[in-house]
Amino acid sequence: MTDIAVLEDSLTTPTAEVVEAIARLDGDIAVLGVGGKVGPSVAVMAARAVAEAGVDKTVFGVARFSDPSARATLEKYGVRPVTADLTDDDHLAGLPDAANVVFMAGNKFGTAGNEHFTWMMNAYLPGRVAQRFPDSRIVAFSTLVTYPLVDVATGGSREAEWPGPLGEYAASCVGRERIFEHFSRKNGTPLLQFRLGYSIETRYGVLHEIAQAVHDGEPIPLEMGHASVIWQRDVAAYALRSLHLATSPPRRLNITGPEIVSIRRLAERFGEIFGREPRFDGVESGSAYVMDGSELQREFGFPGTTLAEMVDEVAAWVAEAGPTIGKPTKFQQRDGLF
């Protein structure tokens, strides 16, 4: 059933662990850059957890809100929308104070030819935000492409490994982490670098793109033959629980599922479900953007949604021609150009 309201309710339902974490958290919560794909789930889950915990906290969702319906959705669940352009110093200074900040603003797609804006969003703006909220806990969203392409047989990149960005977008994301780290160390700001790869749900993401290609008979490029994925509800839950892990100097944490996913095997599984033979283009490389999530699992346990469940959910959505967000991940890119 391709019911968006049912899907969004599922994606934002807080787990018992999230409710407990929110109950223990001191102060209000601000989600900066709430207008993206994952941002609404984080803010709404936080507001629902506040309500379930019966505590007195405000959840602020900060964005430009060019789409009025996004603002209405947040308000429906008790999030207080704040219209602001984070790149405007006056707007940034005028944001409500919050003891807990989830930073999700950034720029990826369209980087090629617009590198200056990408660096401003991904490296300069974090410094301004860190200076605006020196006394807050901050969970700063980052990305798996701060790591280099690695041999899949190694089990994926680990937090202690040195970054190896390829291309301007990835380099600017390392810049974001370094700038946040600088101000964390300078001001004693508790911070966690939330390295995400790749969040998915039924309307977008690696699984959706592969399922749609199989369903439509389109060839699937195989050179990037593996990926790391995680369900969006689990991402939101981990982001809120990670506020308790923020430290100075900051910590890094890989946010992904427990397995490295084969693109070929995913396509074959979708082919079995749809009764269609997948088409492939090229051959697998031995390397990919993949992460090891075992440190996350040690902290919080395994994600609540398994890979098999993700596949079934996405397949059902694609089979019924459910609506899409229309923002390809470009996970196949190996040259760093987004």
N, C-alpha and C positions, 0 to 999 in steps of 0.2 A: 504494500500500500504506500503510494507516494504522497503522503500527507506531510507537508512541511511543518505544520504546527506540532504534529506527533513527533517528528524527527527532532525538532529543536527542543521540545520538552525532554526527550530522552538524552540529548547531548548536554543539557544543563542540570540534570538531576544530581544533586550532590550525594556523594557516598557518605556513609557514617563517619569515615575517617576525615573527610573534608569538614563536615559539621563540627566534629571535635576540634579540628585544627583552627577553625574560625572562632570557636568559642574561647580558645586559649589566646587568641591574638589580641594584643592591645591596640586600640585605635581604629580609625577609619581606613578604608581601602580605596585607592585610586588606580583605575586601569587607563593608562595613557596610550592612545592609539586604539581605542575600542572599536573602531569602525572596520577593521579587517575581517578576515575569514574566521579567525579563532577568537578574537577579542570579545565578541558578544557572549560566547559560551563562558569565558572566564568571568566576566562581570555578572552575568545572570546567575551562574552557579554560586558566586560569592554572595549575591543578594538572597538567593534561596537558602543558602546555608545560614546566613545571619538570621533569617526568619525562623528556620527550624531550631537553631540554637537558642532563640529567645534572648539575644543580646542586643545592646544598643550600639549599633555601628551604622555608618553610612557608606554605601558603595557608590563612588563617583565613576562615571564613564566619560572619558574625555576624547573628543574628536571634532572634526569640522562639521560633521553631520550634513553633508550635501544631500543625503537621502533622508527626508523627514520620517519615513516609515521606520528607519533604524532607531531613531530616537524614541518613537512610540513603543517599539518592542521592548526596549530597555526599561522604560517607565512602567510598562505593564507588570514587570517582575520586581519592581522596587529599586531599580538602579536610578541614581540621580544623574541625568545627562548634563554635561558641561560642554557648551560649544566653545571651542578654542582652536586656534592655529598654533601648534606648539613651536613653530619656527618664529613666531612673533614674540619678542621679549616681553612686551606688555601683557599679552595673553598668558604667557608662562608665569609671569610674576603674579598674575591675578588668580591663578588656580587655587582651589581650596587646599589647605594643609591636610596631609594624610600621613599617618604613621607608617603606612604600608603602600608601596607603589609597585605595580606590575607594568613594566615598560615594554610596549609592543609596537611602537612606531618605527618605521623604516621604509626603505625603498629597494626593490629588487628588479622588477620587470621594467624594461626600458632603460636599463643602465647604460647599454652601449649607445654612445653618442650623447649621453646625459650624465657623464661620470661625475661632474662637479656637484650636481644636485644629490646624487647618491652618496657622495662623501659627506655632504652637509647633513643629510638626514641620518646617516649611519654612524658618523664619527663626531661631527661638531655638535649636533643636537644632544647626544647623550651627555656631553660635558655640561651643557646648559641645564639639563634636567638634574644631573648630579649636584650642581651648585644650588639649584632651587630646592632640592629635598635632601640636604646633607644629614639630617637627623632621622631619616626614614629607613625602614627596611626596603630593599629594592630587589625584585626578581626581574632581570633584564633578559628578554628573549634574544637568543642568538641562533646559530644555524650550524648544521653539520658540515657545510662547505668551508668553515674555518680550517677544517682538516684537509689534507691532500687526498687524492685518490689513493686507495690502499688495496693491497692484495686481499681479496675476499677470504682467502684461506686463513688469514690471521685472526678472523673473528671481528674485525672492525676497529676503528680508531677509539682510543681510550683517553680519558680526561687528562692524564699526565703527559700525553705526547705533545710535542711541539707543533704549533699550527703550520700549515703549508698552503696558504690560499692561492688559488689559481684564478686570475682575472680581477678586475676592479671591484666587482660586487663583493666577492669573498674577502678581498683585501680590506675593503671598507668595514666589513663585519669584524675582522680582527681589530681594526681601528676602534670600533665601538667597544669591544671588550677591554682594550688597553686604556681607553679614556675613562670608562667606568672604573676600571681597576685603580687608575691614578687617583681619582677623587675618593674612592673607598679608602685607600691607604692614607691620603692626606687628611680626610675629615673623619675617619673612623666609621664611615657609613657601612652598615651591614649589607652585603650584596651577594647575589647568586647569579652566575652566568648560565642561562637556561638554554643549552644547545639542543635545538629541536630538529628532528628529521624522521620522516616526513609526517606531518599531521594529515589525517584523511577523514572523510565522512562520505556519505553516499553521493553528494553533489559535486565533489571535486577530489583531486588527489591522485596519487600514483595508481591505486587500484581502479578508480573510476576511469582513468584514461585508458588503461589496458582493457578493462571490460568493454568500454565503448568501442574500441578498435576491433576487438574480437566480434562483437555483436554486429558491427557495420562492415566487417570483412576487410578492414584496413590493415596494411602491413605494420608490424610492430618492430621498431629498431631494437637490436639486441646488443649493440656494443656496450651500452651501460646495462649489463646483464643482471644486476642485483640492486636492491634498495633496502633501506630501513624505513619502517612505517609504524604508525601508532594511531589509534582511534582518537578523535578530537575530544570526546568526553574525558578520556584518561589524561590528555594534555592539560585540559582545564583543571582537573583535580590535582595533578602534580604541581601545576603552577601555584595554586593556592597553598598547598601543603608546604611547598618549597620556601615560602616566606619565613618559616621557622628554621631553615637551613642557612639563611643569609649570614655571612660573617665578614669581618675585615681583618686581614686581607680576604678578598673574595674567593669563593669556591666555584668550580665549574662542574656541571652535571649534564651528562648525555640523557636526553629524553627521547626514548625510542622503544620499540617492541623488543622481545627477547630473541627473535630470530632474524637472520638475514634472508631476505625474500628473493627467490629466483624469479626474474621477469618471465622467462620461458615457462616455468612451472605454473605461475599465476595465469598466464594466457591459456595454457592447456586446461587448467581447472575451469576457467570461465567458458572455454570451448565445450567442456563436458556438460556444464550447466545449460548452455544455450543450444547445444546440439549442433555446433558449428566448428569447423576446423580452423584454428588460428593460422594466420599468415605471418611469416617472419621475414626480417630484412637484416642481413649481416650475421655476424657471429659474436658470441660473448667475448669480452675482454676479461682478463683475470683480475682487473681492478675496478673499483667503484667507490662512490661516496657511501660508505656504510660505517655504522658506529656500534660499539659494544655498550650495551645498556645494563651491565651487571651491577654497577655501582648504584644506579637508580633502584634496581631490584633489591639490593641489600637495604636501602633506606626505606622503601615503601612497598616492597613486594611486586608481584607481576601486575601488568595492566589488567583491568577488569574485562576487556574485550579481546578475545583471541583472534588470531589471523583467520581461522576458519569462519568465525562469526562475521568478521569484516567482509570476507569474500561473499558470504551468503547475502548480507545486507546490500552490498553494492550491486551484486548480480540482480537481485530482485528490483532494485531501483532502476537500473538500466533497462531491464526487460520490459518495464512498464513505462519507459520513456519519461521518467521523472525529470523535473526541472534541474538545471545545473547552474553553478555559479559562473562558469565560463572563464575561469582563470587557470590555464594549464600550468603545471608545476615546472615544466621544462627540466624534469629530472634527468632526461637523456643527455643533457649538455655536458660535454667533457672538455670544452675549451674555455669555460669560465665566462662565456658571453650570454648574458640574460637580457 
